[in-house]
């Protein structure tokens, strides 16, 4: 059955292919697995590097093992997450797999603490203490299922995509590149306070978008919060 | 809205914004595209990948999870939009801060002495939220304060800094003692003139900076009343 157009190494993954594959059709499953391998091959090194704090890279063997585990988990543990992919919602297959891979990697890093294998792949040439820190630094998203987490993050991606280009650039520079407000203010030629205000408005806008019904979930009682603290 | 509520809201919004930026980067990688391999490498990678795909299609490994065909439906929690920001914030930066003074002089102090600087203990973290806020009232210059802090995120050697809110340029000299379980004992000496002062702490990993919200960094504060 020809699910894919395969000029050289390309596999075209469609919703139909995903559905047939997850319904157990062997050929479709092999095509989907190959599509996942291609997508994760591109995404996993960058994601892993980011989670490890840009400290070195994993060896090829470890990376391949990690990639295999990821694709196997996506196919056999989290098929619902794959089924939820809808290109009409705005994300292509590879981008969606990027979100899945990132969420999966966070969970993997936060649950394998102490595992020699994890230490090897995460540690690079760093000391034991630094490796432990790298693992502990992998943020977890609490008790959300992976499927729900990805749906949540998809909504966040859409919210960021909806921002003006300059606002998006500011958000990414601050949160991903670790630039300070002082640096950004200097670069933009504005007062530091202006950058603070813009970031604050962006935060409110994103939180509002998240809570304004953009989420594909039903309502549930808000968990009770803890005591207040300023996060510096 | 109370200040504390505003603070909490800011922290939640910050967690959401950070999660949004990270999610965007995961979906749309900002780094350069993968290197373009040579033709021969493509063929090798393609055949290797095809072999892996066939192996994967044959089913999960024995130690892996439920086979595809018989996988039971997963129970997923339905989570409401308004709750999600809080869930994210709670998951990412859930911290309970408690300020609890233990009034009274150090038991080891000699009561006959004119006055020996007392040591007071301030607890940060832990689950005793019912105790509420408490200030360090009626302290004196020279008193020692011990802060026991439990960072929200585990770190082998969490860093702690301290400063007075009316002198934010200078970090206080603190003695730090790491304890099992990630807690930190911080000892510092009250060096303020009589009056009301706010002691600020910065707790977290090495990437924490004053007045810059970040996941994993906490900036609790407590008021200290220094008597003449």
Contacts between the chains, C-beta under 8 A, distances in Angstrom:
chain1	res1	chain2	res2	distance
A	8	B	42	6.1
A	8	B	46	6.8
A	9	B	42	5.7
A	9	B	45	6.8
A	9	B	46	4.6
A	9	B	49	7.4
A	22	B	68	7.0
A	24	B	68	6.3
A	24	B	69	5.4
A	26	B	57	5.8
A	29	B	56	7.7
A	29	B	57	4.2
A	29	B	68	7.8
A	30	B	53	4.9
A	30	B	54	5.6
A	30	B	56	7.6
A	30	B	57	4.0
A	31	B	53	7.5
A	33	B	52	7.3
A	33	B	53	3.9
A	33	B	54	7.8
A	33	B	56	4.1
A	33	B	57	5.4
A	34	B	49	5.9
A	34	B	50	6.3
A	34	B	52	8.0
A	34	B	53	3.8
A	37	B	49	4.9
A	37	B	52	5.8
A	37	B	53	6.0
A	37	B	56	7.9
A	38	B	49	6.8
A	41	B	34	7.6
A	41	B	45	7.9
A	41	B	49	7.5
A	42	B	29	8.0
A	42	B	33	7.8
A	42	B	34	5.1
A	43	B	26	7.7
A	43	B	29	6.6
A	46	B	29	5.2
A	46	B	31	5.1
A	47	B	26	6.4
A	50	B	25	7.3
A	68	B	52	6.5
A	68	B	56	7.5
A	71	B	52	7.9
A	71	B	56	5.9
A	72	B	56	5.9
A	72	B	60	5.6
A	72	B	61	7.0
A	72	B	64	6.0
A	73	B	64	7.8
A	73	B	65	7.5
A	75	B	56	6.2
A	75	B	60	7.6
A	75	B	68	6.7
A	76	B	59	7.7
A	76	B	60	4.3
A	76	B	64	6.2
A	76	B	65	5.8
A	76	B	66	6.9
A	76	B	67	6.8
A	76	B	68	5.3
A	76	B	71	7.0
A	77	B	64	7.6
A	77	B	65	4.6
A	77	B	66	7.4
A	77	B	71	7.9
A	79	B	68	6.6
A	79	B	71	6.6
A	80	B	73	7.6
A	80	B	74	6.0
A	80	B	76	7.7
A	91	B	27	6.0
A	95	B	27	4.2
A	95	B	28	6.3
A	96	B	27	7.2
A	98	B	26	4.8
A	98	B	27	5.0
A	98	B	28	7.7
A	98	B	29	6.7
A	99	B	23	6.3
A	99	B	26	5.2
A	99	B	27	5.2
A	101	B	26	7.2
A	102	B	22	7.3
A	102	B	23	7.4
A	102	B	26	3.6
A	103	B	26	8.0
A	129	B	156	5.1
A	129	B	157	7.3
A	132	B	156	5.4
A	133	B	155	6.1
A	133	B	156	6.2
A	133	B	205	6.9
A	136	B	153	6.3
A	136	B	154	4.7
A	136	B	155	5.9
A	136	B	156	7.9
A	137	B	153	7.4
A	137	B	205	6.8
A	137	B	216	7.3
A	139	B	92	5.7
A	139	B	215	6.1
A	139	B	216	7.6
A	140	B	91	6.5
A	141	B	19	7.5
A	141	B	87	8.0
A	141	B	88	6.7
A	141	B	91	5.0
A	141	B	92	7.1
A	142	B	87	6.1
A	142	B	88	7.8
A	142	B	90	6.5
A	142	B	91	2.9
A	142	B	92	7.8
A	142	B	94	7.9
A	143	B	77	7.7
A	143	B	91	7.5
A	144	B	77	7.3
A	144	B	79	7.1
A	144	B	87	6.9
A	144	B	91	7.4
A	145	B	74	6.3
A	145	B	76	4.7
A	145	B	77	6.8
A	147	B	74	6.9
A	147	B	76	5.7
A	148	B	76	5.5
A	148	B	77	6.5
A	148	B	79	6.2
A	152	B	79	7.7
A	152	B	84	5.8
A	152	B	88	7.4
A	153	B	19	7.0
A	153	B	23	3.9
A	153	B	26	7.4
A	154	B	23	7.7
A	154	B	27	8.0
A	156	B	16	7.4
A	156	B	19	5.9
A	156	B	20	4.0
A	156	B	23	4.5
A	156	B	24	7.2
A	157	B	20	7.5
A	157	B	23	5.0
A	157	B	24	5.3
A	157	B	27	4.8
A	157	B	28	7.8
A	159	B	20	6.0
A	160	B	20	5.1
A	160	B	21	6.9
A	160	B	23	7.4
A	160	B	24	4.2
A	161	B	24	7.4
A	168	B	24	7.7
A	171	B	17	6.6
A	171	B	20	7.3
A	171	B	21	5.5
A	172	B	21	5.5
A	172	B	24	7.0
A	172	B	25	7.1
A	172	B	30	7.0
A	174	B	21	7.8
A	175	B	17	6.2
A	175	B	18	4.9
A	175	B	21	3.7
A	175	B	22	7.3
A	176	B	21	5.2
A	176	B	22	7.0
A	176	B	25	5.6
A	176	B	30	7.1
A	178	B	207	7.8
A	180	B	209	7.8
A	180	B	212	7.0
A	181	B	212	7.6
A	199	B	17	7.8
A	200	B	10	7.9
A	200	B	13	7.9
A	202	B	17	6.4
A	203	B	10	7.6
A	203	B	13	3.8
A	203	B	14	6.0
A	203	B	16	6.9
A	203	B	17	4.4
A	204	B	13	5.9
A	206	B	13	7.3
A	206	B	16	5.5
A	206	B	17	5.3
A	206	B	20	5.0
A	207	B	12	6.7
A	207	B	13	4.6
A	207	B	16	4.7
A	207	B	17	7.6
A	207	B	85	5.0
A	210	B	16	5.8
A	210	B	81	6.5
A	210	B	84	5.7
A	210	B	85	5.3
A	211	B	81	4.7
A	211	B	82	4.4
A	211	B	84	6.8
A	211	B	85	5.5
A	212	B	81	6.6
A	213	B	81	5.5
A	214	B	81	6.8
A	215	B	79	7.7
A	215	B	80	7.6
A	215	B	81	4.3
A	215	B	84	5.9
A	217	B	78	5.4
A	217	B	79	4.9
A	217	B	80	6.2
A	217	B	81	6.8
A	217	B	84	7.3
A	218	B	78	4.2
A	218	B	80	6.6
A	219	B	78	7.6
A	219	B	80	3.5
A	219	B	81	7.3
A	219	B	82	7.6
A	219	B	83	7.5
A	220	B	77	7.2
A	220	B	78	5.6
A	220	B	79	5.3
A	220	B	80	4.6
A	220	B	83	5.5
A	221	B	80	7.8
A	221	B	83	7.1
A	222	B	80	7.4
A	222	B	82	6.2
A	222	B	83	4.5
A	222	B	86	5.7
A	223	B	83	6.5
A	223	B	86	5.9
A	223	B	87	6.5
A	223	B	90	6.2
A	225	B	8	6.1
A	225	B	86	6.4
A	225	B	90	7.0
A	226	B	90	7.5
A	226	B	94	6.4
A	226	B	95	6.8
A	226	B	96	4.5
A	226	B	97	7.9
A	226	B	129	6.5
A	227	B	4	7.7
A	227	B	96	5.5
A	227	B	97	5.5
A	227	B	98	7.1
A	227	B	129	5.5
A	228	B	4	3.5
A	228	B	5	6.8
A	228	B	7	4.9
A	228	B	8	4.5
A	228	B	97	7.5
A	229	B	7	6.9
A	229	B	8	7.5
A	229	B	11	6.9
A	229	B	95	5.4
A	229	B	96	8.0
A	229	B	97	4.3
A	229	B	218	5.7
A	229	B	219	7.3
A	229	B	220	5.4
A	230	B	7	4.9
A	230	B	10	7.7
A	230	B	11	7.2
A	230	B	213	7.9
A	230	B	218	7.9
A	230	B	219	4.5
A	230	B	220	7.0
A	230	B	221	7.0
A	231	B	10	7.7
A	231	B	11	4.5
A	231	B	14	6.4
A	231	B	93	5.9
A	231	B	95	7.8
A	231	B	213	4.6
A	231	B	214	6.9
A	231	B	215	7.7
A	231	B	217	5.9
A	231	B	218	6.0
A	231	B	219	6.1
A	232	B	202	5.3
A	232	B	208	6.5
A	232	B	209	7.2
A	232	B	210	5.8
A	232	B	211	5.8
A	232	B	212	6.4
A	232	B	213	6.5
A	232	B	214	7.5
A	232	B	217	5.5
A	232	B	218	7.0
A	232	B	219	2.8
